[in-house]
Amino acid sequence: MATFTAREAKNRLGAVLAESQHEDVTILKNGEPYAVVISHRRYLERRGAEGPERPLRSFIGAGGAPLSGESPEAQISAMRDEWER
């Protein structure tokens, strides 16, 4: 599994996305695993195994927690603020 720090992921998003096409990518924050980036193909495989009714927002979450009901834009903004601390 490839690993990037949060700062590296922010600055090298293209590399993170490219790597996610070959393997899962772990994002570290303060040296600890915080999130995982997977390819769309892999997501569809997992979604199929879980059933098509399971939405993306319940599948992907930072720190292993499901995403809240906030808009994706609000969640991304909050994550950026936290990463920049």
LUMMARZA-954133 format. One record per residue: x, y, z of N, C-alpha, C, O, CB in turn; residue in three letters. Coordinates in Angstrom, 2 decimals. Glycine has a CB too. Example, Ala and Ser with C-alpha at 12.3 -4.5 7.8 and 13.67 -1.06 7.14 Angstrom:
((13.19 -5.69 7.80) (12.30 -4.50 7.80) (13.20 -3.30 7.80) (14.24 -3.32 8.46) (11.31 -4.47 9.05) "ALA")
((12.85 -2.25 7.08) (13.67 -1.06 7.14) (12.90 0.03 7.87) (13.41 1.14 8.04) (14.08 -0.60 5.72) "SER")
//
This chain:
((0.85 -1.17 0.00) (0.00 0.00 0.00) (0.89 1.23 0.00) (1.81 1.34 0.82) (-0.97 0.00 1.22) "MET")
((0.63 2.16 -0.90) (1.38 3.41 -0.97) (0.95 4.32 0.18) (-0.18 4.23 0.66) (1.16 4.12 -2.34) "ALA")
((1.86 5.18 0.61) (1.58 6.07 1.73) (2.06 7.47 1.41) (3.16 7.66 0.89) (2.24 5.55 3.02) "THR")
((1.22 8.46 1.72) (1.57 9.87 1.58) (1.20 10.57 2.87) (0.23 10.20 3.52) (0.85 10.52 0.36) "PHE")
((1.98 11.58 3.25) (1.54 12.43 4.35) (0.42 13.33 3.82) (0.26 13.47 2.60) (2.73 13.29 4.94) "THR")
((-0.34 13.92 4.71) (-1.42 14.81 4.29) (-0.87 15.96 3.45) (-1.48 16.34 2.45) (-2.18 15.36 5.52) "ALA")
((0.26 16.49 3.84) (0.87 17.59 3.09) (1.28 17.13 1.69) (1.04 17.83 0.71) (2.09 18.15 3.84) "ARG")
((1.92 15.95 1.61) (2.30 15.41 0.30) (1.07 15.17 -0.57) (1.07 15.50 -1.76) (3.09 14.10 0.46) "GLU")
((0.02 14.61 0.03) (-1.21 14.35 -0.73) (-1.80 15.64 -1.27) (-2.27 15.69 -2.41) (-2.24 13.63 0.13) "ALA")
((-1.77 16.68 -0.46) (-2.30 17.97 -0.88) (-1.48 18.54 -2.04) (-2.03 19.05 -3.01) (-2.31 18.96 0.30) "LYS")
((-0.16 18.44 -1.92) (0.73 19.03 -2.93) (0.91 18.14 -4.16) (1.32 18.63 -5.21) (2.07 19.31 -2.31) "ASN")
((0.61 16.84 -4.04) (0.85 15.90 -5.14) (-0.39 15.08 -5.42) (-0.32 13.86 -5.59) (2.04 14.97 -4.81) "ARG")
((-1.52 15.74 -5.48) (-2.79 15.04 -5.68) (-2.76 14.15 -6.92) (-3.28 13.03 -6.89) (-3.93 16.04 -5.78) "LEU")
((-2.18 14.63 -8.00) (-2.11 13.83 -9.22) (-1.39 12.51 -9.00) (-1.81 11.47 -9.52) (-1.41 14.61 -10.32) "GLY")
((-0.30 12.53 -8.24) (0.44 11.30 -7.94) (-0.38 10.37 -7.06) (-0.35 9.15 -7.24) (1.78 11.63 -7.25) "ALA")
((-1.12 10.94 -6.11) (-1.98 10.12 -5.25) (-3.04 9.43 -6.11) (-3.27 8.23 -5.96) (-2.65 10.99 -4.15) "VAL")
((-3.67 10.18 -6.99) (-4.72 9.61 -7.84) (-4.15 8.55 -8.77) (-4.77 7.50 -8.96) (-5.40 10.70 -8.65) "LEU")
((-2.99 8.81 -9.35) (-2.37 7.83 -10.24) (-2.02 6.56 -9.48) (-2.27 5.45 -9.97) (-1.10 8.42 -10.90) "ALA")
((-1.47 6.69 -8.31) (-1.09 5.53 -7.51) (-2.32 4.73 -7.09) (-2.27 3.50 -6.99) (-0.30 5.96 -6.28) "GLU")
((-3.43 5.42 -6.84) (-4.66 4.73 -6.40) (-5.22 3.82 -7.49) (-6.05 2.96 -7.20) (-5.71 5.75 -5.99) "SER")
((-4.78 4.00 -8.74) (-5.23 3.13 -9.82) (-4.56 1.75 -9.73) (-5.03 0.79 -10.34) (-4.94 3.77 -11.17) "GLN")
((-3.46 1.67 -8.98) (-2.71 0.42 -8.87) (-2.84 -0.23 -7.51) (-2.78 -1.45 -7.38) (-1.25 0.68 -9.17) "HIS")
((-3.01 0.59 -6.48) (-3.11 0.08 -5.11) (-3.79 1.13 -4.23) (-3.87 2.31 -4.59) (-1.71 -0.29 -4.55) "GLU")
((-4.28 0.69 -3.08) (-4.87 1.63 -2.13) (-3.78 2.57 -1.63) (-2.63 2.17 -1.47) (-5.55 0.88 -0.95) "ASP")
((-4.14 3.81 -1.37) (-3.19 4.82 -0.91) (-3.61 5.29 0.48) (-4.72 5.79 0.66) (-3.10 6.02 -1.90) "VAL")
((-2.73 5.13 1.45) (-2.99 5.60 2.81) (-2.48 7.02 2.96) (-1.36 7.34 2.54) (-2.33 4.67 3.85) "THR")
((-3.30 7.87 3.56) (-2.91 9.25 3.86) (-2.64 9.31 5.36) (-3.49 8.94 6.17) (-4.03 10.30 3.43) "ILE")
((-1.45 9.79 5.72) (-1.07 9.91 7.13) (-1.25 11.34 7.61) (-0.98 12.29 6.88) (0.38 9.46 7.34) "LEU")
((-1.71 11.48 8.83) (-1.78 12.79 9.47) (-1.13 12.64 10.83) (-1.53 11.78 11.63) (-3.26 13.30 9.59) "LYS")
((-0.14 13.47 11.10) (0.63 13.37 12.34) (1.21 11.97 12.52) (1.28 11.45 13.64) (-0.24 13.73 13.54) "ASN")
((1.62 11.36 11.40) (2.26 10.06 11.43) (1.33 8.87 11.59) (1.80 7.73 11.65) (3.22 10.05 12.52) "GLY")
((0.04 9.12 11.67) (-0.94 8.04 11.86) (-1.83 7.92 10.63) (-2.14 8.92 9.99) (-1.80 8.31 13.12) "GLU")
((-2.27 6.70 10.28) (-3.20 6.54 9.16) (-4.47 7.35 9.42) (-5.05 7.29 10.50) (-3.55 5.06 8.95) "PRO")
((-4.90 8.10 8.40) (-6.04 9.00 8.56) (-7.13 8.72 7.53) (-8.32 8.81 7.85) (-5.58 10.45 8.44) "TYR")
((-6.74 8.39 6.31) (-7.70 8.15 5.24) (-7.07 7.22 4.20) (-5.86 7.03 4.18) (-8.16 9.48 4.57) "ALA")
((-7.92 6.66 3.35) (-7.46 5.80 2.26) (-8.12 6.26 0.97) (-9.32 6.52 0.94) (-7.77 4.29 2.55) "VAL")
((-7.33 6.36 -0.10) (-7.84 6.71 -1.43) (-7.83 5.43 -2.25) (-6.82 4.74 -2.32) (-6.98 7.85 -2.11) "VAL")
((-8.97 5.13 -2.87) (-9.07 3.95 -3.72) (-9.55 4.37 -5.11) (-10.13 5.44 -5.28) (-10.03 2.90 -3.10) "ILE")
((-9.29 3.52 -6.08) (-9.73 3.81 -7.45) (-11.24 3.65 -7.54) (-11.86 2.98 -6.72) (-9.02 2.89 -8.47) "SER")
((-11.81 4.25 -8.55) (-13.25 4.13 -8.78) (-13.61 2.67 -9.05) (-14.64 2.18 -8.57) (-13.70 5.02 -9.97) "HIS")
((-12.78 1.97 -9.81) (-13.01 0.56 -10.09) (-13.09 -0.24 -8.79) (-13.99 -1.06 -8.61) (-11.88 0.00 -10.99) "ARG")
((-12.15 0.01 -7.89) (-12.14 -0.70 -6.61) (-13.38 -0.34 -5.79) (-13.97 -1.21 -5.14) (-10.86 -0.38 -5.81) "ARG")
((-13.76 0.91 -5.81) (-14.97 1.34 -5.11) (-16.19 0.57 -5.64) (-17.00 0.07 -4.86) (-15.19 2.85 -5.27) "TYR")
((-16.31 0.47 -6.97) (-17.44 -0.25 -7.56) (-17.42 -1.72 -7.17) (-18.47 -2.32 -6.93) (-17.43 -0.10 -9.08) "LEU")
((-16.23 -2.31 -7.11) (-16.13 -3.71 -6.68) (-16.64 -3.85 -5.26) (-17.41 -4.76 -4.97) (-14.67 -4.20 -6.79) "GLU")
((-16.21 -2.98 -4.38) (-16.64 -3.03 -2.98) (-18.12 -2.72 -2.84) (-18.83 -3.34 -2.05) (-15.82 -2.06 -2.12) "ARG")
((-18.57 -1.76 -3.61) (-19.98 -1.40 -3.58) (-20.84 -2.58 -4.00) (-21.88 -2.85 -3.41) (-20.26 -0.19 -4.49) "ARG")
((-20.38 -3.29 -5.05) (-21.11 -4.47 -5.50) (-21.17 -5.53 -4.43) (-22.19 -6.21 -4.27) (-20.47 -5.03 -6.75) "GLY")
((-20.08 -5.69 -3.69) (-20.05 -6.68 -2.62) (-20.95 -6.26 -1.46) (-21.52 -7.11 -0.77) (-18.62 -6.88 -2.12) "ALA")
((-21.09 -4.97 -1.25) (-21.90 -4.44 -0.15) (-23.35 -4.28 -0.55) (-24.24 -4.22 0.30) (-21.34 -3.11 0.32) "GLU")
((-23.59 -4.21 -1.85) (-24.94 -3.96 -2.33) (-25.04 -2.55 -2.89) (-24.46 -1.62 -2.33) (-25.97 -4.16 -1.21) "GLY")
((-25.77 -2.37 -3.99) (-25.83 -1.07 -4.65) (-26.53 0.00 -3.83) (-26.40 1.18 -4.15) (-26.52 -1.22 -5.97) "PRO")
((-27.27 -0.37 -2.80) (-27.98 0.64 -2.03) (-27.08 1.41 -1.07) (-27.49 2.44 -0.53) (-29.10 0.00 -1.27) "GLU")
((-25.88 0.93 -0.84) (-24.98 1.62 0.09) (-24.34 2.81 -0.61) (-23.59 2.63 -1.56) (-23.90 0.65 0.63) "ARG")
((-24.62 4.04 -0.15) (-24.08 5.22 -0.83) (-22.60 5.44 -0.55) (-22.07 4.97 0.46) (-24.86 6.45 -0.42) "PRO")
((-21.95 6.16 -1.44) (-20.53 6.47 -1.30) (-20.25 7.17 0.02) (-19.25 6.86 0.67) (-20.06 7.34 -2.47) "LEU")
((-21.09 8.11 0.43) (-20.80 8.89 1.64) (-20.73 8.01 2.88) (-20.07 8.41 3.84) (-21.84 9.96 1.83) "ARG")
((-21.38 6.85 2.91) (-21.28 5.98 4.08) (-20.06 5.07 4.01) (-19.69 4.45 5.00) (-22.54 5.15 4.22) "SER")
((-19.44 4.98 2.83) (-18.33 4.08 2.61) (-16.99 4.73 2.89) (-16.08 4.08 3.40) (-18.36 3.55 1.20) "PHE")
((-16.85 6.02 2.56) (-15.57 6.69 2.67) (-15.64 7.73 3.77) (-16.57 8.54 3.82) (-15.17 7.34 1.34) "ILE")
((-14.68 7.71 4.65) (-14.62 8.71 5.71) (-13.20 8.86 6.22) (-12.43 7.91 6.20) (-15.55 8.33 6.85) "GLY")
((-12.87 10.05 6.66) (-11.55 10.30 7.22) (-11.44 9.60 8.56) (-12.39 9.60 9.35) (-11.29 11.82 7.36) "ALA")
((-10.30 9.02 8.82) (-10.09 8.36 10.10) (-10.96 7.13 10.29) (-11.12 6.66 11.41) (-10.33 9.31 11.20) "GLY")
((-11.51 6.60 9.20) (-12.33 5.41 9.28) (-13.77 5.66 9.68) (-14.56 4.72 9.75) (-11.74 4.48 10.23) "GLY")
((-14.13 6.91 9.94) (-15.49 7.23 10.35) (-16.33 7.60 9.12) (-15.82 8.24 8.20) (-15.50 8.39 11.38) "ALA")
((-17.60 7.22 9.10) (-18.45 7.63 7.98) (-18.56 9.14 7.91) (-18.45 9.83 8.93) (-19.85 7.00 8.11) "PRO")
((-18.76 9.65 6.73) (-18.94 11.08 6.56) (-20.28 11.51 7.12) (-21.24 10.74 7.13) (-18.83 11.46 5.08) "LEU")
((-20.34 12.72 7.60) (-21.57 13.24 8.17) (-22.53 13.67 7.06) (-22.24 13.50 5.88) (-21.28 14.43 9.11) "SER")
((-23.66 14.21 7.45) (-24.65 14.67 6.49) (-24.34 16.03 5.90) (-25.12 16.54 5.10) (-25.98 14.70 7.13) "GLY")
((-23.19 16.64 6.28) (-22.82 17.93 5.72) (-22.55 17.80 4.22) (-22.30 16.70 3.72) (-21.58 18.51 6.45) "GLU")
((-22.60 18.92 3.54) (-22.29 18.90 2.11) (-20.83 18.50 1.92) (-20.01 18.76 2.79) (-22.58 20.29 1.46) "SER")
((-20.51 17.87 0.79) (-19.11 17.50 0.54) (-18.18 18.71 0.57) (-17.04 18.61 1.04) (-19.00 16.80 -0.81) "PRO")
((-18.65 19.85 0.09) (-17.82 21.05 0.10) (-17.47 21.47 1.53) (-16.33 21.84 1.81) (-18.53 22.20 -0.63) "GLU")
((-18.45 21.42 2.44) (-18.22 21.79 3.84) (-17.25 20.80 4.49) (-16.39 21.20 5.28) (-19.55 21.82 4.62) "ALA")
((-17.39 19.52 4.16) (-16.50 18.51 4.73) (-15.07 18.71 4.23) (-14.12 18.62 5.01) (-16.99 17.10 4.37) "GLN")
((-14.91 18.98 2.94) (-13.58 19.20 2.38) (-12.95 20.43 3.00) (-11.77 20.42 3.34) (-13.64 19.34 0.85) "ILE")
((-13.72 21.49 3.16) (-13.21 22.71 3.78) (-12.76 22.45 5.20) (-11.70 22.92 5.61) (-14.29 23.81 3.76) "SER")
((-13.54 21.69 5.96) (-13.17 21.37 7.34) (-11.90 20.53 7.38) (-11.05 20.73 8.25) (-14.32 20.64 8.04) "ALA")
((-11.78 19.58 6.45) (-10.58 18.75 6.40) (-9.35 19.58 6.06) (-8.28 19.39 6.64) (-10.75 17.62 5.37) "MET")
((-9.50 20.50 5.12) (-8.36 21.38 4.76) (-7.93 22.20 5.97) (-6.74 22.31 6.25) (-8.74 22.32 3.59) "ARG")
((-8.90 22.76 6.68) (-8.58 23.56 7.87) (-7.83 22.73 8.89) (-6.86 23.19 9.48) (-9.85 24.14 8.49) "ASP")
((-8.27 21.50 9.09) (-7.64 20.63 10.08) (-6.24 20.26 9.64) (-5.32 20.24 10.46) (-8.48 19.37 10.32) "GLU")
((-6.04 19.94 8.35) (-4.73 19.55 7.85) (-3.72 20.70 7.94) (-2.53 20.46 8.12) (-4.84 19.08 6.41) "TRP")
((-4.20 21.93 7.82) (-3.29 23.07 7.82) (-2.86 23.48 9.21) (-1.99 24.34 9.36) (-3.94 24.23 7.12) "GLU")
((-3.46 22.88 10.23) (-3.05 23.19 11.60) (-1.73 22.57 11.94) (-1.24 22.73 13.06) (-4.09 22.73 12.59) "ARG")
//
